[in-house]
């Protein structure tokens, strides 16, 4: 069976690009990808380091080394708002599950929580002593995790701004944090080439997962919470069994650091992006390579978020998701996937 998807690509220096289509599902045969230019978003004056979709699908946020966050209307491409406050390049942004709050972290060591309606931020969350590389909301939106160059992880109450005792175990930069889908576990990865799984309620860590031979830049859980994917400077992506900690698969193909790894919302496809300027798609269960997307000319980060109010549900005959990629030289992109369905089957 052949599945057709349409891709629209936008590539240019120091700009943001909207790219639609091009992410296949596993086990449905040959994939055809076509491309068509649609929209280029211009505004940042330096590298774009992070992008995130509002869960409602109307807004995309972008964060840059120019110390600003910009909010864009996804449908029209219109710039709606610029958020300022950080005094150094911004490294990570994440919307809360409700979409009402945007968290940002920066090389200034601060974390801000922004009210998207007013554009105002609360008092900064202060606890890290250096670059804050990553932020992630818990699934219920009540807690924010952050990780930094000080080798610590903080868990913040978003209402009070208070932090629990920092989680200590890594021996260098902690590049990535991710909550499990049930919110009970937090995964972290860092420059020490280890992954740690933390019990959110107790702050205790299991034995670290080892296998990578260089810094691990990204970790993410599968939607069912049974698998963990990790991406590393050793040019590999690895799949781990969360329950046992066993290494299941080592995925090769990238020729440089893999900076980002994400499961599609249905868990069927694993997507990696890296320094080799490619996006590689793997079967989310077997690890088999499916497709390589090219077009960027430098480092790629990836962000995959549901498009619309209900993630991965079949709605009015279409399965809509979105994938954003962020390039090292102020480029970012979005892929929107539309797979036709008929009586519950994908066509």
BABADREN-967220 format. One record per residue (C-alpha): residue in one letter; x, y, z. Coordinates in steps of 0.1 Angstrom, whole numbers, padded with zeros to 4 digits, always signed. Example, Ala and Ser with C-alpha at 12.3 -4.5 7.8 and 13.67 -1.06 7.14 Angstrom:
<nodes>
a+0123-0045+0078/s+0137-0011+0071/
</nodes>
This chain:
<nodes>
x+0000+0000+0000/x+0012+0035-0008/x+0008+0064+0015/x+0010+0099+0001/x+0019+0130+0021/x+0027+0165+0010/x+0055+0185+0023/x+0060+0223+0022/x+0096+0234+0030/x+0110+0268+0039/x+0147+0273+0041/x+0167+0305+0045/x+0194+0320+0066/x+0183+0336+0100/x+0146+0329+0094/x+0119+0306+0107/x+0102+0283+0082/x+0069+0265+0082/x+0072+0230+0066/x+0041+0208+0062/x+0039+0170+0056/x+0065+0143+0051/x+0063+0121+0082/x+0054+0085+0073/x+0037+0058+0095/x+0053+0024+0098/x+0042-0007+0079/x+0023+0010+0052/x+0047+0005+0023/x+0063+0031+0001/x+0063+0067+0012/x+0061+0096-0013/x+0071+0131-0003/x+0065+0162-0024/x+0075+0197-0014/x+0062+0232-0020/x+0072+0266-0005/x+0045+0282+0016/x+0057+0306+0043/x+0089+0321+0058/x+0088+0338+0092/x+0113+0366+0096/x+0122+0385+0127/x+0150+0370+0148/x+0184+0385+0144/x+0204+0355+0157/x+0203+0317+0160/x+0169+0301+0167/x+0176+0275+0194/x+0141+0262+0203/x+0106+0260+0190/x+0074+0248+0205/x+0037+0245+0195/x+0009+0257+0217/x-0011+0226+0224/x-0042+0242+0208/x-0022+0244+0176/x-0027+0281+0168/x+0006+0295+0179/x+0042+0285+0175/x+0068+0301+0198/x+0105+0305+0188/x+0134+0313+0211/x+0167+0328+0199/x+0202+0338+0208/x+0190+0373+0202/x+0175+0370+0238/x+0139+0372+0226/x+0109+0348+0222/x+0085+0354+0193/x+0050+0341+0190/x+0036+0334+0155/x+0002+0326+0141/x+0007+0292+0125/x-0021+0297+0099/x-0011+0331+0087/x+0026+0333+0096/x+0020+0366+0112/x+0042+0377+0141/x+0019+0383+0171/x+0041+0391+0200/x+0078+0395+0212/x+0086+0385+0247/x+0117+0402+0263/x+0133+0398+0296/x+0162+0374+0293/x+0197+0390+0292/x+0215+0361+0274/x+0207+0337+0246/x+0176+0315+0253/x+0182+0278+0252/x+0147+0262+0257/x+0110+0270+0256/x+0080+0248+0265/x+0043+0255+0266/x+0023+0241+0296/x-0002+0214+0288/x-0030+0240+0290/x-0012+0263+0266/x-0016+0293+0289/x+0020+0294+0302/x+0053+0294+0283/x+0084+0285+0302/x+0118+0297+0290/x+0154+0291+0301/x+0185+0309+0292/x+0223+0312+0295/x+0216+0339+0321/x+0207+0312+0345/x+0171+0322+0348/x+0137+0306+0341/x+0107+0327+0332/x+0070+0317+0332/x+0051+0338+0307/x+0014+0345+0305/x+0007+0341+0268/x-0024+0363+0270/x-0007+0394+0285/x+0030+0387+0275/x+0040+0393+0311/x+0063+0370+0331/x+0064+0362+0368/x+0094+0367+0389/x+0122+0345+0375/x+0128+0310+0390/x+0163+0312+0405/x+0183+0282+0415/x+0207+0272+0388/x+0242+0287+0388/x+0248+0287+0351/x+0233+0280+0317/x+0199+0263+0319/x+0197+0239+0290/x+0163+0224+0292/x+0128+0229+0307/x+0098+0205+0307/x+0063+0206+0322/x+0048+0177+0340/x+0018+0162+0322/x-0006+0178+0347/x+0011+0212+0343/x+0017+0216+0380/x+0054+0211+0380/x+0084+0223+0358/x+0117+0205+0356/x+0149+0223+0346/x+0184+0212+0340/x+0217+0231+0337/x+0254+0234+0334/x+0257+0232+0372/x+0250+0194+0369/x+0217+0197+0388/x+0180+0193+0381/x+0153+0214+0397/x+0116+0206+0402/x+0096+0237+0405/x+0060+0243+0418/x+0047+0267+0390/x+0022+0283+0414/x+0046+0292+0442/x+0079+0293+0423/x+0095+0271+0449/x+0120+0244+0441/x+0124+0210+0458/x+0159+0199+0467/x+0179+0197+0435/x+0184+0163+0420/x+0221+0155+0420/x+0238+0126+0403/x+0251+0137+0369/x+0288+0149+0369/x+0286+0175+0342/x+0261+0195+0320/x+0226+0181+0321/x+0213+0187+0286/x+0178+0173+0287/x+0149+0164+0310/x+0116+0147+0301/x+0087+0136+0322/x+0071+0101+0317/x+0035+0103+0303/x+0021+0095+0338/x+0043+0121+0354/x+0058+0097+0380/x+0092+0095+0365/x+0117+0121+0351/x+0145+0111+0327/x+0177+0132+0324/x+0208+0130+0303/x+0241+0148+0302/x+0277+0153+0293/x+0287+0123+0314/x+0271+0100+0288/x+0246+0086+0313/x+0208+0086+0316/x+0191+0088+0349/x+0155+0079+0358/x+0142+0097+0388/x+0112+0091+0410/x+0095+0124+0410/x+0078+0119+0444/x+0110+0109+0463/x+0138+0124+0442/x+0156+0091+0441/x+0174+0079+0411/x+0177+0044+0397/x+0211+0031+0385/x+0222+0052+0355/x+0217+0038+0320/x+0250+0035+0302/x+0260+0026+0267/x+0265+0058+0249/x+0302+0068+0244/x+0297+0106+0245/x+0274+0133+0258/x+0237+0126+0255/x+0219+0157+0242/x+0182+0145+0243/x+0159+0120+0259/x+0122+0114+0254/x+0096+0088+0264/x+0074+0069+0241/x+0037+0079+0244/x+0030+0047+0264/x+0060+0053+0287/x+0075+0019+0281/x+0104+0030+0259/x+0130+0058+0263/x+0149+0072+0233/x+0182+0090+0237/x+0203+0109+0212/x+0240+0115+0216/x+0272+0131+0204/x+0284+0096+0195/x+0261+0098+0164/x+0236+0072+0176/x+0201+0070+0189/x+0194+0043+0215/x+0161+0027+0226/x+0158+0016+0262/x+0133-0005+0281/x+0121+0018+0309/x+0110-0011+0332/x+0142-0031+0331/x+0167-0004+0320/x+0179-0028+0292/x+0193-0014+0260/x+0170-0026+0232/x+0183-0010+0200/x+0212+0011+0188/x+0201+0032+0158/x+0228+0044+0134/x+0228+0065+0103/x+0236+0100+0115/x+0271+0111+0108/x+0275+0136+0136/x+0260+0146+0169/x+0223+0137+0172/x+0209+0167+0191/x+0172+0158+0193/x+0150+0127+0193/x+0112+0125+0195/x+0085+0099+0191/x+0055+0108+0170/x+0024+0111+0192/x+0012+0076+0182/x+0046+0061+0190/x+0049+0044+0157/x+0078+0066+0144/x+0109+0078+0161/x+0125+0110+0146/x+0161+0122+0151/x+0178+0154+0140/x+0214+0164+0142/x+0246+0181+0131/x+0246+0163+0097/x+0216+0184+0087/x+0193+0154+0082/x+0161+0142+0099/x+0160+0104+0101/x+0128+0085+0107/x+0128+0051+0123/x+0102+0025+0132/x+0093+0033+0168/x+0091-0004+0178/x+0118-0021+0158/x+0142+0007+0152/x+0143+0000+0114/x+0153+0031+0094/x+0124+0043+0072/x+0132+0076+0057/x+0158+0104+0056/x+0146+0140+0051/x+0171+0165+0037/x+0171+0202+0029/x+0186+0219+0059/x+0222+0228+0056/x+0232+0228+0093/x+0224+0214+0127/x+0187+0203+0133/x+0168+0202+0165/x+0133+0186+0165/x+0101+0192+0183/x+0070+0171+0177/x+0037+0182+0191/x+0000+0174+0185/x-0018+0197+0162/x-0052+0205+0176/x-0068+0201+0210/x-0066+0162+0211/x-0033+0145+0205/x-0033+0116+0181/x-0070+0111+0180/x-0087+0103+0147/x-0109+0134+0141/x-0132+0139+0111/x-0111+0115+0091/x-0077+0131+0096/x-0048+0125+0118/x-0030+0158+0123/x+0003+0163+0140/x+0031+0188+0137/x+0069+0185+0138/x+0092+0215+0142/x+0129+0215+0135/x+0153+0242+0146/x+0184+0249+0127/x+0217+0262+0142/x+0217+0293+0120/x+0183+0308+0128/x+0162+0284+0108/x+0132+0264+0121/x+0106+0243+0104/x+0073+0226+0110/x+0060+0195+0093/x+0022+0188+0094/x+0011+0153+0088/x-0023+0145+0072/x-0029+0108+0067/x-0063+0100+0052/x-0084+0075+0072/x-0112+0053+0062/x-0131+0033+0088/x-0102+0035+0112/x-0076+0025+0087/x-0048+0047+0074/x-0047+0052+0036/
</nodes>
